[in-house]
């Protein structure tokens, strides 16, 4: 029988010399000591706690299937420990400080290991790791081999993103990742001129703060090179993104650079949509089109004016012709006064005026 002091010293000694593993991580040393209290070697009928701990290590800590089952997603480490502790507690209750042969321990411990593997495999395995880069703390996976969360094991540096921009155009680079970031972060933008590189010592710092957008209003040839965006939290680097910018020579395209020009193009085409299949007209062609439109408009106005004048002249001619016919009719009837009135009307004297004048003479 072990005295309490001897039992405590034995627990401490075992704790210091044990290597890490699933049963070591998930079950505390006191519970393991109670489990191994009655372990008896059948060959010589001697109680040996060391032999029991060696058996536990072989069945649990050196078992590949147990170690694989002991890797679970974030926030499931406690459930994993609860499964292991429940299996060990069943054996502690069964043995209850009684001497039991090593063969019985072997059988019961192997059954407990199989039960642990079956139940642990039902826990979520999603690690939350988002490739291909970055120190992703919140996406780690718990491992009972190390008794802690392992990182996603991705490199800190992301592959460079190639960008091509025409000279004088606007350029924007966004420092953004797909995995969760800590609540408090800082961002540093650096630049290596005219080279494509990820060598840290070739970059010079440009800005530092919280702005994840770097913008160049009008790109010039000297802006060509590699841009680095580093995200950090509490002085610890999380990820470094790279953008390799190539600046091409400026080709002057008048259409498209001016908002007014765009509106003009949209107004000319059906549905207000630009036809991308055909080349855009030159400025000289647009001037010629404007002149043609103006000439057509003037011609239309002159035509309408001419038609209006002709119609007025035609009306006057037809009135005179009808009046002359009526006067001729009156002359045949022998009414000289009326006839003379017609003649006077043709000369610009109204018939009423002529009649009044004739009556005055007769008097």
Protein Blocks (a to p, Z undefined) as FASTA:
>chain_A
ZZfklmmmmmmmmmmmpccdfklmmpcfklmmmmmmmgccfklopacfklmmmmmmmmmm
mmmklmmmmpccehilmmmmmmmmmmmmmmmmmnnopacdfklmmmmmmmmmmmmmmmmm
mpcfbeoiacfedjdfklcccdfklopacdehiafbdcdddddddehiacddddddfbdc
dfbdcddddddehiacfbfklpccfbdcjbfbdcdfbacfklgccddddddeehiafbdc
ddddddddddddfbhjamklmmmmmmmpghhiacfkbccddfklmmmmmmmmmmmmmmmm
mmmmmmmmmmmmmmmmmmmmmmmmmmmmmmmnopaklmmmmmmmmnopafklmmmmmmmm
mZZ
